């Protein structure tokens, strides 16, 4: 059973979520990589050195600006006669186009797999992570997204595999990219950071969020996250939302500041190795999940913590 691993060429290197998804894909069968983007050249060298793959297929061109669902689905579907399944990390991009692939193939999609028990059997969370479900697929083709945080990242090797350039398939219209913008940041990516500092609605305002969260994240070289309530209140942009409806994270250290612990937020960070919660409410749901709980005024506790930490070298 040969599997196609979808990789979005959005940077010069291959992101950790992709390398983690590769670990899952290799448990299903031999893996080829499909590298897709407007210009794949910067990421191609790293893609060709991913551990355990057989070759890299490259699909590049202006059609993939913005990673719209239609051209991505059309490209993958054109290859499915050669493969028994397609796997991708559970990113916004994959969530946009893989359901189209599954529908066109008339198969079920296995979403957010956290364990591969057999080539056709997967474990996935349900009910906001409160239960796990074992799914055995009987369809002729696999369409799977994996929760990258649940798998260890595959390594990069010294030996590059062969590269095949694909001819693009026409007929992928349906949406138009009007504009695209990103928030520049020198902080670690939320999906792959070892430490995440998240803030909630109790911070009171955008200014309060910045004054409390950013200094601590800076001292710890941490990524910044937020609860849905903080995002809805306009404290930060929605790309920083942690939770079932945002980004799923599993860092070594997760610090939740002023977050009560709605079920959808807990589902997005419960796999963190160590959880620290700072909240004035000792009975907040997140305090039950936390390994370490600090009950008190976050506007006093966090500045004291920042002052006690050494400056980054």
Secondary structure, 3 states (H helix, E strand, C coil): CCEEEEEECCCCCCCHHHHHHHHHHHCCCCEEEEEEECCCHHHHHHHHCECCEEEEEEEECHHHCCCCHHHHHHHHHHHCCCCCEEEEECCHHHHHHHHHHHHHHCCCCEEEEEEEEECCEEEEEECCCCEEEEEECCCCCEEEEECHHHCCCCCECCCCCEEEECCCCCCCCCCCCCCCCCCCCCCCCCCCCCEEEEECHHHCCHHHHHHHHHHHHHHHCCEEEECHHHHHCCCCCHHHEECCCCECCCCCEEEEECCCCCHHHHHHHCCCCEEEEEECCCCCHHHHHCCEEEECCHHHHHHHHHHHCCCCC
